[in-house]
Amino acid sequence: MHKLLIVDDHPLFRDALSLSLNQAASVLQLSQESPILYSASLEDAFGQLQRTSNIDLIMLDLHLPGHDGFWGLVEIRKLYPAVAVVVISGNDDGATVAKAKACGASGFISKSAMSSVIVEGVQAVLHGEEFWPAGRDDPDSEVANIAAKVHELTDQQMVVLKHLQEGRLNKQIAFDLDISEATVKAHVTAIFRKLGVVNRTQAVILANKLQLDTPIAS
């Protein structure tokens, strides 16, 4: 029996999505006990994943508090590679779908999709298949290469890279993370090496490609 985790910070959408899935509980073979879990942030989602070992599928919004774009997807795939992820978003243009596939998602469902399409997509992924909008199943090769490089970073290096994106200096990062400035410099050097760049500007430009090209539609 399957257990799902919906990661979305819009209560009304979570409720509507949950209703569609629960109405198809027998088709989706959902667990009778707490078949659908909910998280409104990426941090809470990681907590759910740590506490619950039998989550089969994550339905992930691309717009979460403090996390716009594909960083959340990349982190989930890095830390929980055995758990399938379906991106569900109001941004359903071809570029966004291609990036979702490049970053390791097993499918993409538009938030404007009918309930039958949502159920069809979830059922396909639970059966080990992929589910993509028609004609939009080619991954973004550049983003796939970036995601592979990011996967090589340690958890701490990923945190430091996010601080670099925010334009923070080494001493500010050291203070925020309660580590020495020398440790920050070592992380930054390792980040440059693993990403194949030579300075902060190049690292930030590369990392920013994991953001969305167009404004998020709720």
SEVO-339171 format. One record per atom (N, C-alpha, C): x, y, z. Coordinates in steps of 0.1 Angstrom, whole numbers, padded with zeros to 4 digits, always signed. Example, Ala and Ser with C-alpha at 12.3 -4.5 7.8 and 13.67 -1.06 7.14 Angstrom:
<lopas>
+0132-0057+0078;+0123-0045+0078;+0132-0033+0078;+0128-0022+0071;+0137-0011+0071;+0129+0000+0079;
</lopas>
This chain:
<lopas>
+0008-0012+0000;+0000+0000+0000;+0009+0012+0000;+0004+0023-0007;+0013+0034-0009;+0010+0046+0000;+0020+0054+0003;+0019+0066+0011;+0025+0077+0003;+0019+0089+0003;+0023+0100-0004;+0026+0112+0005;+0035+0121+0000;+0038+0133+0007;+0036+0145-0003;+0026+0154+0001;+0024+0166-0007;+0031+0177-0001;+0040+0184-0009;+0048+0195-0004;+0043+0208-0011;+0035+0215-0004;+0029+0227-0010;+0024+0236+0001;+0027+0249+0000;+0023+0258+0011;+0009+0265+0009;+0002+0261-0001;-0012+0266-0003;-0022+0256+0002;-0028+0259+0014;-0038+0249+0020;-0049+0245+0011;-0055+0255+0003;-0066+0252-0005;-0062+0242-0016;-0050+0244-0022;-0046+0235-0032;-0043+0221-0027;-0036+0221-0015;-0034+0208-0008;-0047+0200-0006;-0057+0208-0001;-0070+0201+0002;-0076+0196-0011;-0076+0204-0022;-0081+0199-0035;-0074+0187-0040;-0061+0188-0039;-0053+0176-0044;-0055+0164-0036;-0056+0166-0023;-0058+0154-0014;-0072+0148-0017;-0082+0156-0020;-0095+0151-0023;-0095+0143-0035;-0088+0148-0046;-0087+0140-0058;-0080+0127-0056;-0070+0127-0048;-0062+0114-0046;-0070+0104-0037;-0076+0110-0026;-0084+0101-0017;-0096+0095-0025;-0102+0102-0034;-0113+0096-0042;-0109+0085-0050;-0096+0084-0053;-0090+0073-0062;-0082+0064-0053;-0084+0064-0040;-0076+0056-0031;-0074+0041-0035;-0085+0035-0039;-0084+0021-0043;-0076+0019-0056;-0078+0028-0065;-0070+0027-0078;-0055+0029-0075;-0052+0039-0066;-0038+0042-0063;-0033+0033-0053;-0041+0024-0047;-0037+0015-0036;-0030+0023-0025;-0037+0033-0020;-0032+0041-0009;-0033+0033+0004;-0024+0036+0013;-0024+0030+0026;-0036+0034+0034;-0042+0025+0042;-0054+0029+0049;-0051+0038+0061;-0038+0037+0066;-0034+0046+0077;-0026+0057+0072;-0030+0069+0074;-0023+0081+0070;-0017+0080+0056;-0026+0078+0046;-0021+0076+0032;-0014+0089+0026;-0018+0100+0031;-0013+0113+0025;-0008+0122+0036;+0005+0125+0036;+0011+0134+0045;+0013+0148+0038;+0015+0159+0046;+0015+0172+0041;+0027+0180+0047;+0033+0188+0039;+0043+0197+0043;+0042+0210+0036;+0043+0221+0043;+0042+0235+0038;+0056+0241+0034;+0066+0234+0038;+0080+0239+0035;+0089+0227+0032;+0100+0230+0026;+0110+0220+0023;+0116+0214+0036;+0118+0223+0046;+0124+0219+0059;+0115+0209+0065;+0102+0212+0065;+0092+0202+0071;+0091+0189+0063;+0093+0190+0050;+0093+0178+0042;+0104+0169+0046;+0116+0175+0048;+0127+0166+0052;+0125+0160+0065;+0118+0167+0074;+0115+0162+0087;+0105+0150+0086;+0095+0151+0077;+0086+0140+0074;+0093+0128+0068;+0103+0131+0059;+0110+0120+0053;+0119+0112+0063;+0124+0120+0073;+0132+0114+0083;+0124+0105+0093;+0112+0110+0095;+0103+0103+0105;+0095+0091+0099;+0093+0092+0086;+0085+0082+0079;+0093+0075+0069;+0095+0062+0070;+0104+0054+0062;+0098+0049+0049;+0084+0049+0049;+0077+0042+0038;+0070+0052+0028;+0075+0064+0027;+0069+0073+0017;+0073+0068+0003;+0063+0067-0006;+0066+0062-0019;+0067+0073-0030;+0060+0084-0027;+0060+0094-0038;+0058+0108-0031;+0066+0117-0036;+0065+0131-0032;+0059+0139-0043;+0049+0147-0040;+0044+0157-0050;+0048+0171-0046;+0057+0176-0054;+0065+0188-0049;+0062+0200-0058;+0058+0211-0050;+0056+0224-0057;+0069+0230-0059;+0070+0239-0069;+0083+0246-0071;+0084+0259-0064;+0074+0263-0057;+0074+0276-0050;+0071+0273-0036;+0082+0273-0028;+0080+0271-0013;+0087+0282-0006;+0083+0284+0007;+0090+0295+0014;+0105+0293+0015;+0112+0303+0009;+0126+0303+0009;+0132+0294-0002;+0124+0288-0010;+0129+0279-0020;+0121+0280-0033;+0125+0289-0042;+0119+0290-0055;+0128+0283-0065;+0121+0274-0073;+0129+0267-0083;+0132+0253-0080;+0143+0248-0085;+0146+0234-0085;+0155+0229-0074;+0160+0238-0065;+0169+0234-0054;+0163+0223-0046;+0150+0225-0042;+0143+0215-0034;+0143+0201-0040;+0140+0201-0053;+0140+0188-0061;+0154+0182-0061;+0164+0190-0063;+0178+0185-0064;+0182+0179-0050;+0178+0186-0039;+0182+0182-0026;+0175+0169-0022;+0162+0168-0026;+0154+0156-0023;+0160+0144-0030;+0163+0146-0043;+0169+0135-0051;+0183+0131-0046;+0190+0140-0040;+0203+0137-0035;+0202+0129-0022;+0193+0134-0013;+0192+0127+0000;+0183+0115+0000;+0173+0115-0008;+0164+0104-0008;+0162+0098-0023;+0172+0093-0029;+0171+0088-0043;+0161+0077-0045;+0157+0070-0035;+0148+0059-0037;+0133+0064-0037;+0131+0076-0034;+0117+0081-0033;+0114+0089-0046;+0103+0085-0053;+0100+0092-0066;+0094+0106-0063;+0097+0115-0072;+0092+0128-0070;+0084+0133-0083;+0072+0138-0081;+0065+0144-0092;+0064+0159-0089;+0068+0167-0098;+0066+0181-0097;+0052+0185-0101;+0046+0193-0092;+0032+0198-0096;+0033+0213-0094;+0031+0220-0105;+0033+0234-0105;+0024+0242-0115;+0022+0255-0112;+0015+0263-0121;+0023+0268-0133;+0036+0267-0131;+0046+0269-0142;+0047+0257-0150;+0040+0256-0161;+0039+0244-0169;+0045+0246-0183;+0053+0256-0185;+0059+0258-0198;+0070+0247-0201;+0074+0246-0214;+0083+0235-0218;+0096+0236-0210;+0102+0248-0208;+0115+0249-0202;+0114+0244-0187;+0103+0247-0180;+0102+0243-0167;+0101+0227-0166;+0093+0222-0175;+0091+0207-0175;+0105+0200-0178;+0112+0206-0188;+0125+0200-0191;+0135+0201-0180;+0135+0212-0172;+0144+0213-0161;+0140+0203-0150;+0127+0201-0148;+0122+0192-0138;+0127+0178-0141;+0127+0174-0153;+0132+0161-0157;+0147+0160-0155;+0154+0171-0159;+0168+0171-0158;+0173+0170-0144;+0165+0175-0134;+0168+0175-0120;+0164+0162-0113;+0158+0153-0120;+0155+0140-0114;+0141+0137-0111;+0132+0145-0115;+0118+0142-0113;+0113+0130-0121;+0103+0123-0116;+0098+0112-0124;+0085+0116-0132;+0081+0128-0130;+0069+0133-0137;+0066+0147-0134;+0057+0153-0142;+0053+0167-0140;+0038+0168-0143;+0031+0174-0134;+0016+0176-0135;+0014+0191-0133;+0006+0197-0142;+0003+0211-0141;-0008+0212-0130;-0008+0223-0123;-0018+0226-0113;-0031+0228-0119;-0032+0231-0132;-0045+0233-0138;-0050+0220-0144;-0043+0209-0142;-0048+0196-0147;-0061+0191-0141;-0069+0184-0148;-0081+0178-0142;-0077+0167-0133;-0086+0164-0124;-0084+0153-0114;-0080+0140-0120;-0086+0137-0132;-0083+0124-0138;-0069+0123-0143;-0063+0135-0147;-0050+0135-0152;-0040+0134-0140;-0044+0140-0129;-0035+0139-0117;-0035+0125-0112;-0046+0118-0112;-0046+0104-0107;-0039+0095-0117;-0040+0098-0130;-0033+0090-0140;-0018+0092-0138;-0013+0104-0136;+0001+0106-0134;+0006+0100-0121;-0001+0101-0110;+0004+0095-0098;+0004+0080-0099;-0006+0074-0105;-0007+0060-0107;+0005+0055-0116;+0008+0062-0126;+0019+0058-0135;+0033+0058-0127;+0035+0068-0119;+0048+0069-0112;+0048+0059-0101;+0037+0056-0094;+0037+0046-0084;+0040+0032-0090;+0037+0031-0103;+0040+0018-0109;+0054+0017-0116;+0062+0027-0112;+0076+0027-0117;+0078+0034-0131;+0067+0040-0136;+0068+0047-0149;+0071+0062-0147;+0072+0069-0158;+0073+0083-0158;+0060+0090-0164;+0058+0102-0160;+0046+0109-0165;+0049+0123-0169;+0049+0126-0182;+0052+0140-0187;+0041+0145-0196;+0039+0158-0196;+0030+0164-0206;+0034+0160-0220;+0024+0158-0229;+0027+0154-0242;+0036+0163-0249;+0047+0157-0255;+0056+0166-0263;+0066+0173-0255;+0066+0171-0242;+0075+0179-0233;+0083+0169-0224;+0089+0159-0230;+0096+0149-0221;+0111+0149-0223;+0117+0159-0231;+0131+0160-0233;+0138+0168-0222;+0147+0162-0214;+0154+0170-0204;+0163+0181-0209;+0165+0191-0201;+0174+0202-0203;+0188+0197-0200;+0196+0194-0211;+0209+0188-0209;+0219+0197-0201;+0218+0210-0202;+0226+0219-0194;+0223+0218-0179;+0210+0218-0176;+0206+0217-0162;+0209+0203-0157;+0207+0193-0165;+0211+0180-0160;+0225+0179-0156;+0234+0185-0164;+0248+0186-0161;+0251+0193-0148;+0244+0204-0146;+0245+0212-0133;+0240+0204-0121;+0229+0198-0123;+0223+0190-0112;+0233+0179-0108;+0239+0172-0118;+0249+0162-0115;+0261+0167-0107;+0265+0179-0111;+0276+0185-0103;+0272+0189-0089;+0260+0194-0088;+0255+0198-0074;+0254+0186-0065;+0250+0174-0071;+0249+0162-0063;+0263+0158-0057;+0274+0163-0063;+0287+0160-0058;+0291+0168-0046;+0283+0178-0043;+0286+0187-0032;+0281+0180-0019;+0288+0182-0008;+0283+0178+0005;+0272+0187+0009;+0264+0182+0020;+0253+0190+0025;+0258+0204+0029;+0269+0205+0036;+0274+0218+0040;+0279+0227+0029;+0284+0221+0018;+0288+0228+0006;+0276+0234-0001;+0265+0226-0001;+0253+0231-0007;+0248+0243+0000;+0249+0243+0014;+0244+0254+0022;+0253+0266+0019;+0266+0264+0018;+0275+0275+0015;+0272+0281+0001;+0269+0272-0008;+0266+0277-0022;+0254+0286-0022;+0244+0283-0014;+0232+0291-0013;+0236+0305-0007;+0245+0305+0002;+0249+0318+0008;+0256+0326-0002;+0264+0319-0011;+0271+0326-0022;+0261+0333-0031;+0250+0326-0034;+0240+0331-0042;+0234+0344-0037;+0233+0344-0023;+0228+0356-0017;+0238+0367-0015;+0250+0365-0021;+0260+0376-0021;+0267+0378-0007;+0267+0368+0001;+0273+0369+0015;+0288+0367+0014;+0295+0374+0022;+0310+0373+0023;+0313+0361+0032;+0326+0356+0031;+0330+0345+0038;+0328+0346+0053;+0332+0358+0059;+0330+0361+0073;+0316+0361+0077;+0306+0365+0068;+0292+0365+0071;+0287+0350+0072;+0292+0342+0062;+0288+0328+0061;+0293+0321+0074;+0306+0324+0077;+0311+0317+0089;+0303+0320+0102;+0299+0333+0103;+0291+0337+0115;+0277+0330+0115;+0271+0330+0103;+0258+0323+0102;+0258+0308+0105;+0268+0302+0100;+0269+0287+0101;+0277+0283+0114;+0282+0293+0121;+0290+0290+0133;+0302+0281+0130;+0309+0284+0120;+0321+0277+0116;+0332+0288+0114;+0345+0283+0112;+0356+0293+0110;+0356+0298+0096;+0362+0310+0094;+0363+0315+0081;+0372+0306+0072;+0382+0300+0078;+0390+0291+0071;+0382+0279+0065;+0373+0274+0073;+0364+0263+0069;+0356+0267+0057;+0350+0280+0058;+0342+0285+0047;+0351+0285+0034;+0363+0290+0035;+0372+0291+0024;+0375+0278+0018;+0376+0268+0026;+0378+0254+0021;+0366+0249+0014;+0354+0252+0019;+0342+0248+0013;+0341+0255-0001;+0344+0268-0001;+0342+0275-0014;+0352+0270-0024;+0364+0267-0020;+0374+0261-0030;+0369+0247-0035;+0363+0239-0026;+0358+0226-0031;+0346+0228-0040;+0337+0238-0037;+0326+0241-0046;+0331+0245-0060;+0340+0254-0060;+0346+0258-0073;+0351+0246-0081;+0358+0237-0074;+0364+0225-0081;+0353+0216-0086;+0343+0213-0078;+0333+0204-0082;+0323+0209-0092;+0321+0222-0092;+0313+0229-0102;+0320+0232-0115;+0333+0231-0115;+0341+0234-0126;+0342+0249-0130;+0342+0257-0119;+0343+0272-0121;+0355+0277-0114;+0358+0290-0116;+0371+0296-0110;+0368+0307-0100;+0355+0312-0099;+0353+0323-0090;+0338+0323-0086;+0335+0332-0077;+0321+0332-0071;+0311+0336-0082;+0314+0345-0090;+0305+0349-0101;+0300+0338-0109;+0310+0330-0114;+0307+0318-0122;+0299+0308-0114;+0302+0306-0102;+0295+0296-0093;+0280+0301-0092;+0278+0314-0090;+0264+0319-0088;+0256+0318-0101;+0263+0322-0112;+0256+0321-0125;+0251+0306-0127;+0260+0297-0125;+0257+0283-0127;+0246+0279-0118;+0246+0282-0105;+0236+0278-0095;+0223+0284-0098;+0223+0296-0104;+0210+0303-0107;+0203+0297-0118;+0209+0288-0126;+0202+0281-0136;+0192+0271-0131;+0193+0268-0118;+0183+0259-0111;+0171+0267-0106;+0171+0280-0109;+0159+0288-0106;+0149+0287-0118;+0137+0293-0116;+0127+0293-0127;+0130+0304-0136;+0128+0302-0149;+0129+0312-0159;+0118+0322-0159;+0106+0318-0155;+0095+0327-0155;+0088+0327-0141;+0081+0338-0138;+0075+0339-0125;+0066+0327-0122;+0066+0323-0109;+0058+0312-0104;+0043+0316-0105;+0035+0307-0110;+0021+0308-0110;+0015+0299-0099;+0008+0303-0090;+0003+0295-0079;-0007+0285-0083;
</lopas>
